[in-house]
Amino acid sequence: MNRLRPLDRDLVVKGLRLRCLDWGGEGRTPLLLLHGFTGHAHAWDTLSLALQPHFHVYALDQRGHGDSDPADVYNPVVAFDDLSGVLEQLGVTSLVMIGLSMGGRNAMYFTAQRPQAVQKLVVVDIGPEVSAKASAPSSGPPEPPTWDSIEQAARHLYRGNPYPGIHYYRWVASQSLKEQDGALVWKWHPSVKERRNTGGVDWWALLPKITVPTLVLRGAESTVLDRDVAERMVKELPQGRFVEIPRAVHTLHEDNPEAVLAALRDFLEFRL
């Protein structure tokens, strides 16, 4: 059955409560969506709706993000434990994984450790190295600590990247904010920036261990994944494939959703 809206499922892994959105689709191949840094599961809603007729779609609020609990540390190694526990509680033993940015790295690490559990992997706009452009100072106004309205937050996001459109940003901002002390703040917990680390992972050395078919998606205007890094990355992957998404920066499924869906259709072999 396809649900009109996802079922909120709270799963506890080693004492940490993690929110998982279950879009339904019993009997179909499970597909798990992992958001990027300071993102959340609802950022995948529009893609989830498109994939829902073909897969049993899940989207996870990773630790410290969305409606999941904050934690003492954030890196791919502890994310592996989170993902392992979530899949065990969902009863999922084999699935497709799609991860954006931080979620892409967490999916890469998981797949390298448990390739038998992943049928296919999609890594969205992230690689072993992050572009120098990612650390360049923003040309726009600084982000305030709190927001007066959804519209104010949406306009800020729109100035950073207009491709998704202001109407989309109004919706996604409404899903990304919470009330705190009479003001609006992002749902991600401050600890995600204070306690984040790499977990000591050598990403280039990890790639040959990802033996499953892997699609690398890059935004043509990405400030995070340089094209030469993506191309080298695909050569290091035993079954790598590379697709560049036009009219897209970093959040590809928001910037150019139809092109992303077409690339997923070809790689995951389903009909729209």
C-alpha positions in Angstrom: 0.0 0.0 0.0 1.2 3.5 -0.8 0.5 6.0 2.1 -0.7 9.5 1.6 1.8 10.6 4.2 4.7 8.8 5.9 4.3 6.9 9.1 6.6 8.3 11.9 8.5 5.4 13.4 10.7 6.0 16.5 13.4 3.4 16.7 15.8 3.2 19.7 19.4 2.1 18.9 21.7 1.8 21.9 19.6 4.2 23.8 19.4 6.8 21.0 15.9 7.5 19.6 15.9 7.8 15.8 12.9 9.0 13.8 12.3 7.1 10.6 9.7 8.0 8.0 8.0 4.9 6.5 6.2 5.6 3.2 4.9 2.1 2.8 5.2 -0.4 0.0 5.2 -3.8 1.6 6.6 -6.5 -0.6 8.8 -4.1 -2.6 12.5 -3.7 -2.5 13.4 -1.5 0.6 15.0 1.8 -0.2 16.6 4.1 2.5 17.2 7.8 2.0 19.9 9.5 4.0 19.9 13.3 4.2 22.9 15.7 4.3 24.5 17.7 7.1 21.9 19.8 9.0 19.2 18.2 6.8 16.3 16.0 7.7 14.2 13.1 6.4 11.4 15.4 5.2 13.8 17.0 2.7 13.3 13.8 0.7 9.5 14.0 0.6 9.0 14.9 -3.0 11.5 12.2 -4.2 9.9 9.7 -1.8 6.5 10.2 -3.4 8.0 9.6 -6.9 9.9 6.4 -5.7 7.0 5.1 -3.6 5.2 3.2 -6.3 8.4 1.2 -7.0 10.1 0.7 -3.6 9.3 0.4 0.1 10.7 3.9 0.9 12.2 4.9 4.2 13.8 8.2 5.1 15.9 8.5 8.3 16.5 11.5 10.5 20.1 10.8 11.4 21.4 11.4 14.9 21.1 15.1 16.0 19.0 15.9 13.0 15.3 16.4 12.4 13.3 14.7 15.1 16.0 12.3 16.2 17.9 12.6 19.5 21.3 14.5 19.7 24.4 12.5 20.6 27.9 12.8 21.9 29.7 12.2 18.6 28.9 12.3 14.9 30.8 10.4 12.3 30.4 7.5 9.8 31.5 4.9 12.3 28.8 5.6 14.8 26.3 6.1 11.9 27.1 2.5 10.9 25.8 1.3 14.3 22.7 3.5 13.9 22.0 2.2 10.4 22.6 -1.4 11.4 20.2 -1.0 14.4 17.5 0.7 12.3 17.6 -1.9 9.6 17.4 -4.7 12.1 14.4 -3.2 13.8 12.7 -2.6 10.5 13.4 -6.3 9.5 15.4 -5.2 6.4 18.2 -7.4 5.3 18.7 -6.2 1.7 18.1 -2.8 0.3 18.9 0.2 -1.9 20.6 3.1 -0.2 20.6 6.7 -1.4 22.7 9.3 0.5 23.3 13.0 0.0 26.5 14.6 1.2 27.0 13.5 4.8 24.4 10.8 4.2 26.3 9.7 1.1 29.5 9.2 3.1 27.6 7.3 5.8 26.0 5.1 3.1 29.4 4.5 1.5 30.9 3.5 4.9 28.0 1.2 5.6 28.2 -0.4 2.2 31.9 -1.0 2.5 31.4 -2.8 5.8 28.2 -4.7 4.8 28.2 -5.1 1.0 25.9 -8.2 1.2 23.2 -6.0 2.7 23.1 -3.4 -0.1 21.8 -4.2 -3.6 22.7 -0.8 -5.1 24.1 2.4 -3.8 23.6 6.0 -4.9 26.0 8.7 -3.7 24.8 12.2 -4.2 27.3 15.0 -4.5 30.0 13.9 -2.1 33.3 12.1 -2.5 36.6 11.3 -0.8 37.6 14.9 -1.0 35.5 18.1 -0.5 36.0 21.0 -2.9 37.9 24.0 -1.8 34.9 26.0 -2.9 32.9 24.6 0.0 34.9 26.6 2.5 34.7 29.9 0.5 33.0 32.7 2.4 29.3 33.2 1.5 28.5 36.2 -0.6 25.1 36.6 1.1 24.2 38.0 4.5 25.1 36.0 7.6 22.6 33.5 8.9 20.8 34.8 12.1 20.7 32.6 15.2 16.9 32.6 15.1 14.1 33.3 12.6 11.1 35.5 12.9 9.1 33.6 10.3 9.1 30.7 7.8 9.2 33.3 5.1 12.4 34.9 6.4 14.1 31.5 6.5 12.8 30.6 3.1 14.1 33.8 1.6 17.5 33.2 3.1 17.7 29.7 1.5 16.5 31.1 -1.8 19.3 33.7 -1.9 21.8 30.9 -1.4 20.5 28.8 -4.3 17.4 29.9 -6.3 17.0 26.7 -8.4 14.4 24.9 -6.2 12.2 28.1 -6.1 10.8 30.1 -3.3 7.6 28.0 -3.1 9.6 24.9 -2.4 11.7 26.7 0.2 8.6 27.9 2.0 7.6 24.3 2.3 11.0 22.9 3.3 11.6 25.7 5.8 8.2 24.8 7.4 9.6 21.2 7.9 13.0 22.4 9.0 12.1 24.7 11.8 10.9 24.3 15.4 9.8 26.7 18.1 12.2 27.4 20.9 11.9 30.1 23.5 9.5 32.1 21.5 11.6 32.0 18.3 12.1 29.7 15.3 15.3 27.7 15.0 16.5 24.9 12.8 15.7 21.4 14.0 19.3 20.2 13.9 20.9 20.2 17.3 23.9 22.5 17.9 26.0 19.5 18.9 26.2 18.3 15.2 28.6 21.2 14.5 30.4 21.0 17.8 31.1 17.2 17.9 31.4 16.2 14.3 34.5 14.3 13.1 35.6 12.1 10.3 36.0 8.9 12.3 39.4 8.5 10.8 38.1 7.0 7.6 40.4 6.9 4.5 37.8 7.5 1.9 40.0 6.7 -1.1 41.1 3.4 0.4 37.4 2.6 1.2 36.2 2.9 -2.4 37.5 -0.5 -3.7 35.6 -2.2 -0.8 32.3 -0.9 -2.2 31.7 -3.8 -4.5 28.0 -3.2 -5.3 26.8 -1.2 -8.3 27.2 2.4 -7.3 25.9 5.6 -9.0 27.7 8.8 -8.3 25.6 11.9 -9.0 27.2 15.3 -9.2 25.6 18.8 -9.6 27.1 20.5 -12.6 27.5 23.6 -10.5 28.5 21.7 -7.3 30.6 23.6 -4.7 31.2 20.3 -2.8 32.2 17.6 -5.3 34.7 18.6 -8.0 34.2 16.9 -11.4 37.8 15.5 -11.4 37.2 13.9 -8.0 33.9 12.4 -9.1 35.6 10.9 -12.2 38.5 9.5 -10.2 36.0 8.2 -7.7 34.1 6.2 -10.3 37.3 4.6 -11.6 38.2 3.4 -8.0 34.7 1.9 -7.5 34.5 -1.7 -8.8 31.1 -1.0 -10.3 30.9 2.8 -10.5 28.8 4.9 -12.8 28.8 8.7 -13.0 26.0 11.1 -14.0 26.2 14.8 -13.9 23.0 16.7 -13.2 22.6 20.0 -15.1 21.1 23.1 -13.4 22.0 21.8 -10.0 24.4 22.8 -7.2 24.4 20.4 -4.2 20.9 19.4 -3.2 20.3 17.8 -6.6 16.9 16.3 -5.9 15.7 19.8 -4.9 17.5 21.7 -7.7 16.6 19.5 -10.7 14.3 16.7 -9.5 13.3 15.4 -12.9 16.9 14.9 -14.0 17.7 13.1 -10.7 14.6 10.9 -11.1 15.6 10.0 -14.7 19.1 9.0 -13.5 17.7 6.9 -10.7 15.2 5.3 -13.1 18.0 4.2 -15.4 20.2 2.9 -12.6 17.6 1.3 -10.4 15.7 0.0 -13.5 12.1 1.0 -12.8 9.5 2.7 -15.1 8.0 6.0 -14.3 
